[in-house]
Amino acid sequence: MAVIASDKDSVLVVTFQTGLTSQGSPKLGQRSFPNVKLIATDQDIYDIAVAIYELQDYPIMGVRRDNRVDLASD
């Protein structure tokens, strides 16, 4: 039995620093933005993340794109 993979969408995941721990290590938070269209370029997604977090008090520590795929049996 074969598996068929169908591209679905992407999720933009942004990791940001919310402060420091008592030991001085960064405290990190993460926010996901689902339903990003597959046709969006990596540069577009990165630019959107930067634009959103320029409005926030928290600096961006990382930007990730997670592509989601539906799997079904043949």
Backbone as a chain_set.jsonl record, in Angstrom:
{"seq": "MAVIASDKDSVLVVTFQTGLTSQGSPKLGQRSFPNVKLIATDQDIYDIAVAIYELQDYPIMGVRRDNRVDLASD", "coords": {"N": [[0.848, -1.17, 0.0], [0.674, 2.095, -0.947], [1.651, 5.393, 0.058], [0.211, 8.554, -0.27], [1.305, 11.816, -0.538], [0.209, 15.046, 0.063], [0.75, 18.406, -0.373], [-0.103, 20.85, 2.047], [-0.187, 23.359, 3.702], [1.733, 25.997, 5.261], [3.356, 26.784, 8.381], [4.213, 29.599, 10.166], [6.677, 30.067, 12.496], [7.767, 31.824, 15.216], [10.414, 32.542, 17.334], [11.11, 34.271, 20.271], [12.688, 36.585, 22.564], [11.782, 37.036, 25.879], [12.799, 38.079, 28.143], [15.168, 37.769, 30.86], [16.46, 35.005, 32.733], [16.978, 34.352, 36.272], [19.58, 33.504, 36.352], [20.683, 34.741, 34.228], [20.294, 33.747, 31.706], [18.613, 33.715, 28.507], [15.061, 34.105, 28.476], [12.731, 32.43, 26.604], [10.07, 32.748, 24.263], [7.457, 31.473, 22.142], [5.667, 31.738, 19.14], [3.118, 30.724, 16.959], [1.966, 31.015, 13.632], [-0.483, 29.912, 11.789], [-1.62, 28.444, 8.614], [-0.234, 29.566, 6.422], [0.213, 30.285, 3.078], [1.383, 27.997, 0.587], [2.597, 29.123, -1.615], [3.862, 31.359, -0.736], [6.966, 32.982, -0.454], [10.119, 32.12, 1.111], [11.524, 34.412, 1.835], [9.478, 36.33, 1.925], [7.97, 35.352, 4.103], [9.84, 35.559, 6.188], [10.223, 38.352, 6.168], [7.672, 39.213, 6.957], [7.546, 38.191, 9.567], [9.579, 39.716, 10.786], [8.49, 42.293, 10.462], [6.148, 42.116, 12.042], [7.235, 41.697, 14.597], [8.739, 43.967, 14.965], [6.94, 45.695, 15.964], [6.63, 44.882, 18.506], [7.884, 44.52, 21.9], [9.723, 42.572, 22.173], [12.709, 40.983, 21.149], [13.438, 39.171, 18.136], [14.488, 35.835, 18.08], [14.576, 33.705, 16.413], [13.304, 32.467, 13.278], [11.063, 30.28, 11.77], [9.9, 28.084, 9.236], [7.396, 25.791, 8.944], [6.419, 23.265, 6.934], [3.372, 21.737, 6.15], [1.99, 18.562, 5.496], [-0.494, 16.513, 4.108], [-1.148, 13.102, 4.6], [-2.154, 10.131, 2.989], [-3.541, 6.899, 2.41], [-3.109, 4.882, -0.48]], "CA": [[0.0, 0.0, 0.0], [1.466, 3.314, -1.091], [1.166, 6.592, 0.743], [0.185, 9.748, -1.117], [1.544, 13.046, 0.225], [-0.332, 16.251, -0.568], [1.124, 19.623, 0.337], [-1.279, 21.501, 2.614], [0.126, 24.754, 3.965], [2.905, 26.181, 6.111], [3.175, 27.48, 9.647], [5.305, 30.499, 10.54], [6.96, 29.941, 13.924], [8.719, 32.851, 15.628], [10.942, 32.437, 18.69], [11.502, 35.611, 20.702], [13.178, 36.672, 23.93], [10.863, 37.797, 26.727], [13.538, 38.59, 29.295], [16.284, 36.955, 31.314], [16.257, 34.249, 33.963], [17.803, 34.847, 37.381], [20.968, 33.144, 36.046], [21.12, 35.55, 33.1], [19.985, 33.095, 30.428], [17.408, 34.294, 27.902], [13.747, 33.461, 28.536], [12.223, 32.425, 25.235], [8.675, 32.459, 23.968], [7.274, 31.043, 20.758], [4.325, 32.027, 18.6], [2.873, 30.105, 15.657], [0.984, 31.638, 12.749], [-0.813, 28.846, 10.835], [-2.301, 28.682, 7.34], [0.572, 30.324, 5.46], [0.089, 29.642, 1.766], [2.601, 27.376, 0.088], [3.237, 29.951, -2.641], [4.634, 32.422, -0.082], [8.4, 32.696, -0.483], [10.792, 32.166, 2.406], [11.853, 35.816, 2.112], [8.221, 36.983, 2.33], [7.623, 34.893, 5.444], [10.803, 36.179, 7.101], [9.928, 39.784, 6.23], [6.448, 39.373, 7.745], [7.907, 37.969, 10.974], [10.325, 40.897, 11.243], [7.559, 43.422, 10.534], [5.275, 41.923, 13.196], [7.962, 41.832, 15.859], [9.209, 45.338, 15.126], [5.885, 46.359, 16.716], [6.644, 44.307, 19.84], [9.038, 44.846, 22.732], [10.572, 41.39, 22.273], [13.549, 40.738, 19.967], [13.335, 37.862, 17.482], [15.638, 34.944, 18.231], [14.573, 32.764, 15.298], [12.112, 32.37, 12.436], [11.032, 28.957, 11.152], [8.745, 27.731, 8.406], [7.072, 24.367, 8.994], [5.49, 22.878, 5.874], [2.511, 20.636, 6.559], [1.627, 17.661, 4.397], [-1.508, 15.495, 4.394], [-0.779, 11.775, 4.136], [-3.299, 9.248, 2.813], [-3.198, 5.636, 1.75], [-3.502, 4.782, -1.891]], "C": [[0.897, 1.238, 0.0], [0.814, 4.461, -0.32], [1.262, 7.771, -0.209], [0.334, 10.97, -0.22], [1.024, 14.229, -0.582], [0.056, 17.462, 0.268], [-0.133, 20.336, 0.813], [-1.043, 23.0, 2.788], [1.393, 24.819, 4.797], [2.492, 26.887, 7.389], [4.419, 28.33, 9.874], [5.467, 30.393, 12.044], [8.06, 30.943, 14.268], [9.115, 32.593, 17.08], [11.471, 33.813, 19.077], [11.924, 35.581, 22.162], [12.257, 37.568, 24.745], [11.553, 38.399, 27.946], [14.702, 37.682, 29.614], [15.894, 36.196, 32.577], [17.142, 34.844, 35.049], [19.279, 34.504, 37.174], [21.518, 33.935, 34.86], [20.91, 34.921, 31.735], [18.729, 33.722, 29.834], [16.169, 33.444, 28.168], [13.159, 33.566, 27.142], [10.737, 32.121, 25.201], [8.571, 32.064, 22.507], [5.831, 31.294, 20.353], [4.22, 31.404, 17.22], [1.775, 30.852, 14.918], [0.65, 30.612, 11.661], [-1.395, 29.373, 9.525], [-1.555, 29.624, 6.401], [0.508, 29.584, 4.135], [1.441, 29.116, 1.285], [3.327, 28.244, -0.938], [4.031, 31.108, -2.043], [6.118, 32.037, -0.089], [8.968, 32.756, 0.931], [11.117, 33.608, 2.799], [10.609, 36.575, 2.576], [7.851, 36.622, 3.766], [8.556, 35.518, 6.477], [10.495, 37.663, 7.278], [8.677, 40.068, 7.067], [6.759, 39.203, 9.234], [8.633, 39.183, 11.54], [9.389, 42.094, 11.407], [6.637, 43.312, 11.751], [6.027, 42.225, 14.49], [8.682, 43.163, 16.008], [8.193, 46.141, 15.935], [5.837, 45.884, 18.175], [7.879, 44.778, 20.615], [10.052, 43.712, 22.778], [11.407, 41.184, 21.005], [13.374, 39.308, 19.441], [14.636, 37.09, 17.684], [15.707, 33.941, 17.082], [13.244, 32.775, 14.566], [12.177, 31.017, 11.732], [9.764, 28.806, 10.326], [8.568, 26.218, 8.487], [6.043, 24.077, 7.913], [4.691, 21.666, 6.337], [2.054, 19.871, 5.325], [0.557, 16.694, 4.893], [-1.029, 14.174, 3.823], [-2.024, 10.897, 4.069], [-2.832, 7.961, 2.141], [-3.77, 5.624, 0.346], [-4.633, 3.814, -2.056]], "O": [[1.77, 1.389, 0.855], [-0.394, 4.482, -0.087], [2.28, 7.959, -0.876], [-0.417, 11.141, 0.74], [1.356, 14.392, -1.756], [-0.26, 17.541, 1.455], [-1.116, 20.422, 0.078], [-1.645, 23.811, 2.085], [2.052, 23.801, 5.012], [1.429, 27.502, 7.47], [5.542, 27.836, 9.785], [4.511, 30.603, 12.79], [9.145, 30.914, 13.687], [8.255, 32.445, 17.949], [12.192, 34.447, 18.307], [11.563, 34.668, 22.906], [11.981, 38.706, 24.365], [10.935, 39.154, 28.697], [15.17, 36.923, 28.765], [15.102, 36.678, 33.387], [17.954, 35.73, 34.784], [20.145, 35.15, 37.764], [22.696, 33.809, 34.527], [21.301, 35.493, 30.718], [17.872, 34.208, 30.572], [16.221, 32.216, 28.094], [13.094, 34.651, 26.565], [10.222, 31.342, 26.004], [9.495, 32.296, 21.727], [4.902, 31.086, 21.134], [5.131, 31.539, 16.403], [0.78, 31.268, 15.511], [1.415, 30.456, 10.709], [-1.627, 30.57, 9.356], [-2.176, 30.393, 5.667], [0.73, 28.374, 4.088], [2.489, 29.709, 1.541], [4.539, 28.115, -1.112], [4.79, 31.769, -2.751], [6.474, 30.903, 0.231], [8.381, 33.361, 1.828], [10.997, 33.977, 3.967], [10.679, 37.372, 3.512], [7.465, 37.489, 4.55], [8.101, 35.961, 7.532], [10.503, 38.174, 8.398], [8.633, 41.054, 7.803], [6.289, 39.983, 10.063], [8.336, 39.627, 12.649], [9.49, 42.828, 12.39], [6.374, 44.313, 12.418], [5.518, 42.922, 15.368], [9.191, 43.46, 17.089], [8.545, 47.161, 16.529], [5.084, 46.429, 18.981], [8.798, 45.362, 20.042], [11.127, 43.866, 23.358], [10.862, 41.21, 19.901], [13.187, 38.366, 20.211], [15.731, 37.617, 17.486], [16.771, 33.388, 16.804], [12.197, 33.055, 15.149], [13.208, 30.648, 11.17], [8.705, 29.329, 10.672], [9.474, 25.458, 8.144], [4.922, 24.582, 7.968], [5.249, 20.696, 6.849], [1.774, 20.444, 4.272], [0.688, 16.121, 5.975], [-0.555, 14.123, 2.688], [-2.852, 10.914, 4.98], [-1.849, 7.95, 1.4], [-4.773, 6.27, 0.045], [-5.101, 3.596, -3.173]]}, "num_chains": 1, "name": "protein.A"}
